[in-house]
Amino acid sequence: MTDSGHQFTTIFGRNLIGELPNFVHLPYLVVTMEDLWQKFEKFFPHPGGVYLVHTLDVDELYREAEKLPRCNAVIGLGGGQAIDVAKFFAWTKRLPLFQVPTSMTVNAPFGHRAGLRTQGKVKYTGWAVPEAVNVELDVIQRAPPLLNCSG
């Protein structure tokens, strides 16, 4: 269940990341962090664009959203920051969203509002319901144990 009472798909399995390019609407935008992109780039041979998160400031993200390449879907890959920025971009561009958490620290993949910053304070912005949250078991198991048992 979502925080609105609507259900959405959560998929648990292996090789889920490698399957995403086979069904996500092309071209797609991958929203992630620089260190994660180096690890997962090989699974996305033809992204329409990659956005490496460097801010959670909502005003900056509105400006960044205007500069994004044309895309038909957004894939959020990573922890809370990447997942929240992916939600924000999917909401502002009215695009389908696919979420891929890399640890179970936070509930960001399962909430619909993006926890961003306005003048340094958290503000929950937007509303994006993912097509699916893809929980890649091998990726989650490789995360530092503290990240999977806290939060």
N, C-alpha and C positions, 0 to 999 in steps of 0.2 A: 504494500500500500504506500501511497505517497502522502505527503502532508496535506494534500487536498482531498484525500479519499479515493483518488483514481489509482488504478493499478498500472504498473509498467513492468516491462520485461527485465529480469535480472538473470544473466546467463553465467553459470559457473562451468569452467572446463579448461581444456588445454588447447593451445594453438588458436585461440580466439583472436589474438592480435593479427596473426598472419592471415586470417580469414576476412578481416574487415575490408580490405581493398576489393574483395570479390563481390560485395553487395552494398557498400556505402555509396551514396549518390556521388557521381563524378562531376566536376572536380571537387575534391574535399580539402578542407583546411585542417591541419593537425595543430592543436594548441598544446604545448608541452614546455618543459624546461630544457635548457641547453645540455645538461649532463644526461638527461634521459633520451634526448633526441639522438645522441651519439650511440646509445645502446639499441634503440628501436628503429632507427632510420631504415634499416634493411627490410623491414616489414612493409614499408610504404614506398614502393618503387616509383609511383607517379602522383605525388600529392599536388593539388592545385596551389598549395602554399603551406608554409610552416610558420607559426607564430611562436616565438620563444618568449615566455612570460618574463618580464622584467619590472613590472609594476602592478599594484592592485588599486592604484588611484583611479577612481571612477572618471574624473575629468580627462585624464590621460587616455584611458581606455576608450572613451567615446571618440577621441581624436584618432586613436589607433584603428578603431573599427571602420572609420571612413577610408583608411588607406589599405585595407585588406584586399587581397586579390578576389576576383569573382569566384565564388564557390557555391556548391549546392548542398553541402553538409559540413558539420563541424565535428571533429573527433577530439575529445579531451583526454589526454594521456598523462597521468602523473598523480601527484598528491593534491591537496586542497587548493593550492594556488592555480595550478593548470586547469583543474576541474571547474573552479569558479569562473575563471576567465573564459573558458570554453562555453559555459552557460551564458555568460554575458554576451559574447559574440553571437551565439545562436539566437538569443532573444532579440538583440538589436537588429540582426539581419533576417530574422524570421526563417531560420534554417533548421532542418532536422539535426538532432544532437545525438552523438554516441559517446558514452563515457567509458573510460578504461582506467580504473584506479590502480596504482602501483603499490599500495599498502592499504591497510584497513584502519589507519589512525583516526581519520575523521569521517563524518557522515556526508561530506560534500557530494559524492556521486549520487546520493539518495535523496538529496534536497533539491528544490527547484529554484531557489533564489541564490544569487551569487553574493558571497560575503566579500564586499569590496571596501575601499577606504574613501571617505570624504573628510578632508581636513584632518587626516590621521585617525579618524574614528570609523569603526566597522558600521557599514550600512548595507542592509540586504536589499539587493536591486534586481529587478527583472523577474522573469518567470519562464523557465525552460524545462519542459518535460522530455527526458531522453527517450529516444526510440528504444534503447537498451543500455543497461549497465553491464559491461563485459568484465567479469572477474576472472582473470587469467591466473589459475592456481599456481603455476610454476613461478610467475612473477611475484605474486603475493608471498610465496614461501621464501623467495630470495631477499625480500625486504628485511632490514634489521628487525630482530624479534621485538624490540621495544616499540617499533612503529605499528606492529600488529596487535599489541596487547595494551595499548594506552589510547587515550583520546576519547 
